[in-house]
């Protein structure tokens, strides 16, 4: 085992001083000279025709600079999924009708936020209400209200722009179907015919909020003389925001600059382009002044994305010894008013999980349905939490029926290192078996499972897998490492710091490769004009792809420095060692040549060459554009992150209240570049998973969100946190930087079924719908009691 | 309708200010918009998250939920006033740094100020005291443990991080 001096250490975060002293600047903290404030008027109705909008009174209000409606932004379309068959249907402001409560109808820019708010009150919108539909199964029936008419193709779609040689076309959804996926391998009928035991169960996961602490905010500043748009915004990868701002506003990509800011949390919820971002750019260009739009909490809950509502039916066939021989998963997604990422989530709910169990014969089909509700997007695991809750709950039920132990069942069915998945992905690293054993041991599985019902206590387990970046085009990153005169280096890479830690871990990678201490790496990150291509920060590609590019750039510089040093020291590069801003011959450490001297020598002798390292990495090299979502063919990712979780709970039978006593997570992130950072990611996911299991649901009635604030939408607080044990189940990946791969998303999905299964172990009730509230537990306990009496 | 501005005298991070403000200005708006101190954050706007916590005299206060005029004549400390002017971190800041007690950092200023007020009042709390006291500070990134450990280290001067 190589001994490293910078990676593998729990070094303090490089963003620490800024964040701990109040100096870190987030978009909400920005004020530009001459800036005005924008606000959106949002629909109070779930489904209605817009008869007329009168903005004349608002325009007359002193301090109001501009008022716009869907007439101004007519025809602008965008979407996360913008393909030839399914062109983008989202729009910055409603045109002919509104489709959900919270959809933008008009927008104002005014001298201060109060005036902007007053101006919204002066806009008169006449609506003609339409019948609305809120349930996906109702929406699929003949005669249901249609959320969309023809979805007209107004421009080229994203795939065409990115080089896919297929023309887009308009289409009209039938029975509100927003998208379908079908992935299968093996022979599902044959698989079930060979099964000795089959069961089918249905589970539901609601929309939950990302609830990042910084509310969604943008500052957009258009300069009419240069035609350039500068933006500071909440994002997770600037390329995707820049592409969509360019496309929707008709401003060339290179004329848009996304500036570095810190982002106050994301969890998937800030990756896509939003209505208010297009509106801010539009308003700024219209009036030639900077525009800031900061959403209220209610807007974030009801108009930005929440997680995707899944209704999952799982049918599994097993042999008596627990070997899985077939699994058929049917998903209905309640997409909401626009399709969002529903198709992608349905596909990912299969693709992430396929790294867990070898199920032999699989059919995974999904249908996403338009309804008159807010729509969804990725949230930390994108489809995996919903799928693992269903599948791992059913594993627990099968084991109960067949008298098997869930841990043994899981270990029996896990894939193996070196396996090639049906789509071609190869498991070059696979720490999941070790993770399962670690969490089983840490919770005291053997001593506790099924043995604590007298105390209403139980234990449960769940597992999950996750990509380290995907074949989504152009999922690739580049990085530049520049040698400075004093021997420090400047690292330029595009990833944005939203809490997950790339500023620190990427600096560690560069420092390690160049034999420097961490503080010798000067970082320029997250700025689209200064940094090279960056597309890694979602689908958990940060470390594997972004960090990989940084490693490659630092390595490139290392090779270049050694080459020059070998000229100066008259020695072979292999005989040289690099440490403390200098290079020396291994046998003569007392005679080093410094990086500064090397740089000066190289500039003098080699035409001014300043020694710059370049590196790049593509998530899945073999994939040109996309894997096929509809067929599940083509490579998905180059490395899977994996995790297992166990939980111990105590249930109060009088109140139905579940108290989580302990959560154990073992994670395979390949290599812990910064163990303290990894620990934080895991504790975070333990707590978020606990919130998912017990507390969190965006509740709607008649299309209106009933709990759009941090009082009524409960998340775990400091006092609710159980004992949490984090274990390292890493298996270094040969293609990851120092072996590193995904860490930030995988574990959350394993925690949810671990808690649900622990509740069953404690009191013998199975809850099929998260969150598992006291009311649901109590009702289940009462039904169980009644059945017992019969 | 324009409402007459009112005078306000307040000391913030040791500096005295005298200014005229709209009566409806909240303390958070005063700090962020009038004084340019953006360390205290605006997040929930309904007194539930604690990201805007500052110290008024000895007490932790959610700055979004009181009016600026209510701090007339008082002494306000924000996160910008926590480290010494020569760049030396407060022990809490130092412990937060060593324990990775923050991720996105948005709620961190509020947590620092809440925990400072708590430790000023009770220098040796139990972990349960700390967790109860920090109930008002929401965090979505950290899952709380690393910053609770950081506070406990300051409270007990105990050993450094575990890893």
Boltz contact constraints between the chains, C-beta under 6 A:
constraints:
  - contact:
      token1: [A, 10]
      token2: [B, 163]
      max_distance: 6.0
  - contact:
      token1: [A, 12]
      token2: [B, 97]
      max_distance: 6.0
  - contact:
      token1: [A, 16]
      token2: [B, 97]
      max_distance: 6.0
  - contact:
      token1: [A, 19]
      token2: [B, 102]
      max_distance: 6.0
  - contact:
      token1: [A, 19]
      token2: [B, 105]
      max_distance: 6.0
  - contact:
      token1: [A, 19]
      token2: [B, 108]
      max_distance: 6.0
  - contact:
      token1: [A, 20]
      token2: [B, 93]
      max_distance: 6.0
  - contact:
      token1: [A, 20]
      token2: [B, 96]
      max_distance: 6.0
  - contact:
      token1: [A, 21]
      token2: [B, 83]
      max_distance: 6.0
  - contact:
      token1: [A, 22]
      token2: [B, 39]
      max_distance: 6.0
  - contact:
      token1: [A, 22]
      token2: [B, 79]
      max_distance: 6.0
  - contact:
      token1: [A, 22]
      token2: [B, 80]
      max_distance: 6.0
  - contact:
      token1: [A, 22]
      token2: [B, 109]
      max_distance: 6.0
  - contact:
      token1: [A, 24]
      token2: [B, 105]
      max_distance: 6.0
  - contact:
      token1: [A, 29]
      token2: [B, 38]
      max_distance: 6.0
  - contact:
      token1: [A, 211]
      token2: [B, 140]
      max_distance: 6.0
  - contact:
      token1: [A, 213]
      token2: [B, 43]
      max_distance: 6.0
  - contact:
      token1: [A, 213]
      token2: [B, 51]
      max_distance: 6.0
  - contact:
      token1: [A, 213]
      token2: [B, 106]
      max_distance: 6.0
  - contact:
      token1: [A, 213]
      token2: [B, 107]
      max_distance: 6.0
  - contact:
      token1: [A, 213]
      token2: [B, 140]
      max_distance: 6.0
  - contact:
      token1: [A, 214]
      token2: [B, 106]
      max_distance: 6.0
  - contact:
      token1: [A, 264]
      token2: [B, 104]
      max_distance: 6.0
  - contact:
      token1: [A, 264]
      token2: [B, 106]
      max_distance: 6.0
  - contact:
      token1: [A, 265]
      token2: [B, 104]
      max_distance: 6.0
  - contact:
      token1: [A, 265]
      token2: [B, 140]
      max_distance: 6.0
  - contact:
      token1: [A, 265]
      token2: [B, 141]
      max_distance: 6.0
  - contact:
      token1: [A, 297]
      token2: [B, 44]
      max_distance: 6.0
  - contact:
      token1: [A, 498]
      token2: [B, 104]
      max_distance: 6.0
  - contact:
      token1: [A, 499]
      token2: [B, 103]
      max_distance: 6.0
  - contact:
      token1: [A, 499]
      token2: [B, 104]
      max_distance: 6.0
  - contact:
      token1: [A, 499]
      token2: [B, 141]
      max_distance: 6.0
  - contact:
      token1: [A, 675]
      token2: [B, 163]
      max_distance: 6.0
  - contact:
      token1: [A, 676]
      token2: [B, 100]
      max_distance: 6.0
  - contact:
      token1: [A, 676]
      token2: [B, 163]
      max_distance: 6.0
  - contact:
      token1: [A, 680]
      token2: [B, 100]
      max_distance: 6.0
  - contact:
      token1: [A, 680]
      token2: [B, 103]
      max_distance: 6.0
  - contact:
      token1: [A, 680]
      token2: [B, 142]
      max_distance: 6.0
  - contact:
      token1: [A, 680]
      token2: [B, 146]
      max_distance: 6.0
  - contact:
      token1: [A, 683]
      token2: [B, 143]
      max_distance: 6.0
  - contact:
      token1: [A, 683]
      token2: [B, 145]
      max_distance: 6.0
  - contact:
      token1: [A, 684]
      token2: [B, 141]
      max_distance: 6.0
  - contact:
      token1: [A, 684]
      token2: [B, 142]
      max_distance: 6.0
  - contact:
      token1: [A, 684]
      token2: [B, 143]
      max_distance: 6.0
  - contact:
      token1: [A, 686]
      token2: [B, 143]
      max_distance: 6.0
  - contact:
      token1: [A, 687]
      token2: [B, 143]
      max_distance: 6.0
  - contact:
      token1: [A, 709]
      token2: [B, 46]
      max_distance: 6.0
  - contact:
      token1: [A, 710]
      token2: [B, 44]
      max_distance: 6.0
  - contact:
      token1: [A, 710]
      token2: [B, 48]
      max_distance: 6.0
  - contact:
      token1: [A, 710]
      token2: [B, 49]
      max_distance: 6.0
  - contact:
      token1: [A, 711]
      token2: [B, 48]
      max_distance: 6.0
  - contact:
      token1: [A, 717]
      token2: [B, 135]
      max_distance: 6.0
  - contact:
      token1: [A, 718]
      token2: [B, 131]
      max_distance: 6.0
  - contact:
      token1: [A, 718]
      token2: [B, 134]
      max_distance: 6.0
  - contact:
      token1: [A, 718]
      token2: [B, 135]
      max_distance: 6.0
  - contact:
      token1: [A, 718]
      token2: [B, 144]
      max_distance: 6.0
  - contact:
      token1: [A, 719]
      token2: [B, 131]
      max_distance: 6.0
  - contact:
      token1: [A, 719]
      token2: [B, 132]
      max_distance: 6.0
  - contact:
      token1: [A, 719]
      token2: [B, 135]
      max_distance: 6.0
  - contact:
      token1: [A, 721]
      token2: [B, 144]
      max_distance: 6.0
